[in-house]
Amino acid sequence: MTQFSRRTFLKHLALASGASWLTSSLLGCSSPTAAPTNRTPIEFLHGVASGDPQQNRLLFWTRVSPAQPLGGVQLLLEVSTSADMRQLVHTELVLAKADNDYCIKVDLSGLSPATDYYYRFRDQQHSSVVGHGRTLPAQRPEAVRMAVLSCSNYPAGYFHAYREVATQPLDVVLHLGDYLYEYAMGEYGTEQASALGRELAADNSKEMLSLTDYRKRYSLYRTDADLQAAHQAHSFICVWDDHEITNDAWTDGAENHQPEEGSYQSRKLAALRAYYEWMPVRPLVVNQQQSLARRFDFADLLSLCMLDTRIEGRMQQLDYASFSTKESGLDFSAFRQALNAPQRTLLGQSQQEWLLSQLLSAKATYKVLGQQVLMAKMWLPAPALAALGKPGPELASQLHQMAQQAKTAASPADTLPYNLDAWDGYPAERELIYQAALKSGQPLVVLAGDTHNAWASSLHSGNGQPVGIELATASVTSSGIEDYLQLGPTELRQLEQDLVGLIDELDWCNLQQRGYLLLNFTSSQLTAQWFGLSSVKTRQYQSLLLNEMKFSPALTKL
């Protein structure tokens, strides 16, 4: 497969997307403007969204659906400091082009810090709903409240987590990827789609490969009322993971891409173009040094670095099968040599250098990394890992026995990383980040998604020094390890305890509920609350507080 340099890839993506669906505007540079009249009726079927807030900037998004195809649809953007839209501070004519799937984004600067803004798009006859966004503070706030979401598979269940997040008083929402899934009907997560009334549309029921495929899948997801409500209520900070393209992606390929499906690079460019069209994120710009790696400062209380651990620089994942034979099993020596190779990277050189500089320069009370995959060392004794690879009715009792033995063992058995798609598959680069955090003198708060289950872990460098904590959210709908293991509630509760006993850095986990993570940062403490949903398979549900943890600014437990 052709190797694309990072600069070449960004150039191709910029050319493919054109970025013509985004306009940059300055507050106060426009005079009151009359709403346009379009030749054909229009609808706003996909709601509105705001995103990527800064102290003086917000990005506003919508998509318009004309009754008949047009080259473009002219709209009026109105921005106000009042929910009733009576105190307009900005109006602007914008054009949603057919070439960009009728999506439009306006990147408005000149805004005031820590301010609520309300916005809508309209013409003379039709108007979108009124959305809400908030800029970042310039002075230390009393608190920063954020929700963390990940892994929302439309056919797998109802988006109750988005509905819950829409009702919370928040400063921002973080979405850590897998905003949608590429699979066809009949594949992962679609087993109950018909019964739930969440089938993929007939003209988009195959696996996504083309730009049209990806656009149609976004269009379906964004018709969901709960997802629309969350975007309407809060500004989002988003990053992609693998399923925005295809499963277990890396820079030059993916597990779920086969040669007969065409060029992977072409598929990736199509997927990312659709992502930039449909998501409230700023696009690539000339000479930008990162793709979706960017920083958000909530004054000096919190500095958030969003990372791309999936597309920009990730090397291909290792595979245990490549180091195993039927006769002699796993070659531990060869595997560990490959695993610990210093050149193995998730971030790529440019993003790695950027992150290390951010960790050393940021002076906020909390340094937060928003990214996709687990950073904690999820290492298990080799027999436990082998048992998990062969789930069955005896699995729970086998792992429980191993956990009891581990408590009394003089020395642990050989341990191996559970998930080579996570940071465990790239330990040398992880250690570079840990050393930068130690040098800065401030611990890390790492946020993660991807696994579909909820986790809390204590992070340590190679020589055992504490470097921070990791808080990982459960999925919105995607099934977790419990679905694979086929264990009942009682066995899962026991397994949760046993995993904490078997994995040194793991402090808590939930293997049963879908949900979201709510964080509250103050000068005196960080409070993390994991909320679960009683079911995503029924319209009626209950929201459950699964766990609450409190930490000092030094990230010691309170």
N, C-alpha and C positions, 0 to 999 in steps of 0.2 A: 504494500500500500504506500502511496506517495507520502513522503514526510513533508508536512507543511511547517515552515518556520513560524514562530509566533507572530512576527511582523507580517508575513505573507497572509496568514490566516485572518488577522484583523483587517488587512487591506481588502481581502475578498469579501469579508462580512460587511464591511462598510459599503463596498460597491453593490453588494447584493441587496442590502436593506435600504440603501440610499439615505436613510434618516430623514427623508422629506416629510414624514408624518409628524415630526417634532418641530415646534417653533420655540425660539427663545425670546422672551419678552421681558420688559422692565416695567415694574409697577410705576404708574404715574406718567408714562410716555404716551398713553392713549387717551383720547377724549371720548365722551359718551357716544355710543355707536348704536344705530338702529339694527334690529334683528333682520337678517336676510330672508328673502322669500325664495324657496326652491321650486323647481318646475314640477316636481312630483312629491307626493306625500312621503314622509319619513317616520321612522320609529327608532326609539332608543331601547333596544331589546336586551342590552348587555350591561346596563347600569353605568356607573361612573367609578372612578378610582383616583386616589392621589398617592404620591409616593416620593421616596428619596428626599425627605425633608432636610433642610439645612437651616441655619439661623435666619437667612434672608431669602430662601428659595423653597418652592414646592412645585412638583410636577403634577399636572391635571390631565386625566385621560377619559376618553369615552370612545364608543364606536356607534356609528349611525347606520341604520338599515333603510335604504330607499326602496320605495315600492317597485321601481324599475331601475335597471342598471344605469348609472351615470358615471361620467369621468371623475366627478368630484361633487361633494355636498358642502355648501357653505354654511357655517354655524357661527353663532355668537357665543363666546365665553364670557360669563359674568362672574365676578369674584366679589365677595362681600365679607364684612366682619360681623354680620348679623344673620341668624338662621332664617329670618324671613326675607332675606335678600334685598332689604330696603336701603341698606347703607353700602352701596356699590363703591368699591375702591379701584376696580379695573374692569374694562370691557374691551373685547378684541374680536375681530373677525378672523376665523380660521377656516381651513379647507381640509376636509376628510377625503382623501383620494382613493379611488378604486384600486390603484396600484398598491396601496398599503392596506387593503382589505377594509377600507373605510374607517380605519383607526386614526385617531388624532391625539397627540400629546402636546401640551403647552408647558414649557419650563419657565415659570414666572419668578423673576428675581426682584429685589428691592422691597421685599416683605419685612415685617417687623418680627423680632424674635419672640418665642413663647406666646404666639398668637394663634387663636382659632380662626380659620378661614372657611367660608362656605362658597360653593361654586355650582354652576350648572351650565349646560350647553343647550342652545335652543335656536329655532328660527321663528318666523312670525306665527306659525300655527302649532308647533310642537316643542315640548321641553323635556329635557331629562329630569330625573330626580335631583334634588339638592344634595350634594356630598359635603363631607367635612374633612378637613385636614388641619394639622397643627405644625408650626415651625418649631425648630429646636431652640432651647434657651441659650441666651448669651451670659447669664449670671446663674450661679449655682441654684438649682431648684430644690424645693423641699423634698421632692421625690420624683423618680422616673418609673412609670408603670408600663410594662410591655408584655404582650402575649407572644408566645412562640408556637408556631405551627409547622407541620411537615406532613407530606405524604397523603394527598387527598385524591383517592381513586373514585371517580364518579360512579361506575357500575357497582362498586363494592358496598355502598351504603349511603345513608343520608348525611349531609354535611352539617350535623348538629353542632359540631365544634365551632364552625364559623358563626352560627347563630348565637352561641354563647359569647363568643368574643365580641360580637357586634354590640352586646348589651353592657360590656364592661367599660368603666371609665379608664381609658388608656391614653398614653402619649403616642404610642406607635405599636404596630404589629410587625413581627419578624416572621417571614416565611422562608424556611430553610431548604426548600426544594421539593421535587416531585409534586409540583403543583398540578400536573396531570400525568397520565400514563399512556404509553404508546400501544398497548396490546389490542388485539382484535377480540371481538365477541367470541366466547368459547375458550378464551385464555385466562390468564391470572386475574382474579378478582371479579370475574363476570358471572360466576356460577349462579347467583341469585338475582341478577340484574333484571330479568323479565318479571319475576315475582315482585320486585321492588318498584317496577316502573322506571328503571334507570338503564334501559338498553342504549347502546350506542346507535346513532342514526344509521339508517340503511345505507346511505351514501358515504358513511365514514366508519363502517363496522370492521374493516380490515386493519391490519397493523399499519401505523403511520409511517410513511416513507417520503412523501412529497410535501412541498410547501402547502398545497391545497389540503392534504390530509391533516397537517398540524393546525392550520387555520381553522378547519372545521371542528377539530377536537376542542380547541380553545373556545370556539363559539358555543359549543354544547355546554361546557363547564360554566361559562359565564352567564348562561341563562338560569342557573341555580339561584333561587331566591335567597338562600342563606349565605352563599358566597357573595352575592351582590350586597347583602346587608352589611357584611364585614367590611367590604371595600368602601361602601358609602359612609360608614361610621368613622373609619380611621385611616390614617396614612400608613402605607405598607413599605417596609424595606425588604426586598426579595433577593434571592439568589437561586440559581438553578442547581439541580442535582442530575442524576442520570436519566430519569424517565422523561424529562423534557425532550430528550433525544431518544435514548433506548437503554435497556437494562445494562448495568455494569459497564458504563462507557468509560473510556480513557481518551487521551488526546487523539489517537490515530485508529481507534476501533472500539468495539463493544461486544460483549457476550451475545447480545441479541441483534447482531447484524451479520448476515451471511453474504458471501460473494454474489450470489444470484440476486440479491436485493439492490445491486448497483454500488456506486461509489459511496463509501462512508462519509468522505469529506463533503460531498454534495448533500447528502442527507443531513449532516450536522449543520451546514450553512442554512439549509431550509428551516430546520428546527429552531435555530437561534434567531433567524429573521422573524419567524412567527412570534417567538418569545418577546423580542424587542417591540414588535407591533402591539401585542396584546397586554403586556405587563407594564405597570407604572414604574419603570426604571429608566434612568438616563442612558442613552445609546453610547456606543463607541464614538469617540471624537478623534480628530487628527492628532497623532503623536501621543495618544493616551497610552500609558505604560501598563495598565492592568485592564482586564476584561471587566469582571464584576467585583473586583477587589476595590473597596472604597471605605472611607472612614466617616463616622458620624459622631460628633462631639456634643454631649449634653452638658455644656459648660465644662467645669472642672470636676463634675460628679462622676461622669461616665464617658469613656471613650470606646466606641464600638467599631471594630474592624470586621468588615464582611469579607469572607474569603471564598474563592472558587477552588475547591479541592477536586473538581471533577473534569473540567474541560480544558482549561488553559495550559496546564503543564503536566498532568498526571501520566506517569508511566504505567504500562500494562501491569495488571495485578499478577502476583505469583499464584501458583496452583500446586497444592500438595501432590496431585497426581504426577506432576512432572518430576518429582523427587522420590517416587515410590515404585517398587516392583512387587509382583506377587510373591516372589521368592524371599526377598529380604525386607520388605516393608519400606518404611520411610528412611531415607538417608538423612539423619539429623544434621550431620556435619555440613553436607552440601546445601541443605535447605537454609541453615542458619547463616552460612556464608553469603548466599544470595540475598537473604532477607536483610542482612545488616550492611549491604553494600552502600557506601556513602553517597553514591550518585542517585539512589532511588528517591524519587520526588513525587509528591502530590501537587505541589504548587507551581513548579517550574522556577527557573532561576530569577526571572524578573519579579515575580510575585513574592518569592521567598525573600529577596533582598528588600523589597518594599515593606513586608511585614516586620522583618527584624528591625528596620529603621523606625517603624511606628511604635513598636514595643519599647524601644529605647527613648523615644522622644515624647510620648504621651505622658502627661502628668496628672491625669484624673485619678480620683479615688479608686474607681473600678476600671480595670482593663478587660474588655469583653471581646471574645472572638465569636462571631456568628458564622457558622460553617455547617457542612453537611454530615460528615461521618464521625463516629466515635473516636475520640482522642485517647481515652483511658486505655490502659493495658488490660485487655480482656483475655488473659491467658488462663488456660485450663490444663490440668494434668492430662497427659496424652490419652489415658484410658477413658476419661470423661469426654474428651473431644470425640473419640471413636464411638462412644455410646450415643452421643448426640447425632452422629451421622447415620445411626440406624435406629430411628425411633420405633417404639413398640410398647406393649403393655407393661413390660418390666423396666422401662427406662427410669421412671421416677424413683423406684426403690434402689436401682443401681447407683444413680447419682447421689441419693441420700446416704447410701453406705460409703461411697467415696468421700463425701463431705465429712462424715464422721471420722473416717480414717485420716483425712488431711489434718484434722484438729490435733491428733496425737502423734503424727508422723515426725520423726526426728529431722528428716529433711524431705522436702516435697519431691514428688516424682517429676520426671521431665515434663515441662509445661510447653504448650504451643498456643499461638494466637488463634482465637476462635474465628475471626473475620479478617481475611487478608485484603478485603476491599476497603477496610477502614485504616486509620493511622497505624494500626498494628502491622500492616504490610509495608510501612515506610518509616521504620523506627529511627533511622539516622537523622532524617529531616525533623522529626518530632523532637529529638534531643536538641537540635539547634534552636528550636523555638523555646524549649524549656530553659536552655542556658541564657537566652536573651532575656527571658522573663526574670530569671534569678539575678542577672546583671542589673536590670532596671530597678530591682528592689521591691517590685510590686507583684503580687500573685495574679493569676489569670482566672477569669470566669469564662469557661468554654461552653458554648451552646451547640447542641447537635440534634439531628433528626435521623432520617434514613432507616433506622432499624424497625420502626413501627411500634416499639415498646418504650417504656419510660425507665430512665436510669439516673442514678446519682453516684458520682465517683470522686475519689480524692486522687489528684494527679501528683506523680513523683518523677523526678529526674532519674537518670540511669544509676546514680549513686544513692538514691533514696531520699533526696531532699524534696520537701513539699513545694510544689509550684502552683497549686491552685485547685480548683474544683471543676467538674464537668456536670452540667445539668442537661439532660436529653429528654425531649418531648416524645410522647406517643404519637401515633399517626391520627389524622382526621378520620380516615376510614380503612386504610390498608391493613390487612390482617398481619399479625406478628408471629413470633416464634411459636406461640401457643397453637396456632392453626397447623403448623408443620408437625408439631410434636403430638397433637391429638390427645392431650391430657385434659382431665376434668378439673373443675375449680379447686378441689381439695389438693390434688396432685400439683397443680400450678402454684398454689400458695406454698407448698413445701419446697418446690423447685426454686422459687424466688429466694427462700431462706438458704437453700443449699448453694445456689450460685454466689450469694454473698460470702458464704464460707469458703468456696473454692477459688474465687477471684479476689486477689489481694486488694486491689484498688476499689472494688465495688462496695458501696455503702447501702444501696437500696435499689430495688427494681420492681416494676409491675409488669407482668406478662399477660394481662387479661383484658384491659380496657383500652379503647380508643379515647383520644382526648387532646388536651393542650396543656401548656405550661404557662403559668402567670408569674411574673417577676416584679418585685417592688424594691427599688434601690433607694436608700436614704443615706445620709451622712453617717448614721450610726449602725445600720445593718442592711443586709440583703435578705429578703424573704422570698422563698421559692415555693410555689404551690402547684402541685400536679392535679389537674381535674380530669376525671374519667367520665365516660358516658355509659349508662346502663345498657344501651344497645344502639347501634347505628343501622339495624335491620328493621326497625319499627319507627313509625312516625312519632309515637309517644316515647318519651325517654326521661331519665332523671340525670342530673349533673351531680357527680360525686367528688368530694375532696378526697383524693387518694393518699396524699401525704403533704406535709408542710415542713420545711427546713429553714432555719434561720442561721445566718452567718454574720460575723463581724466584718468590717472592711478588710481585715487581715485574712478573711475567709476561714477563720476557725469557727466551729459550730457553737451556736448559742443555745 
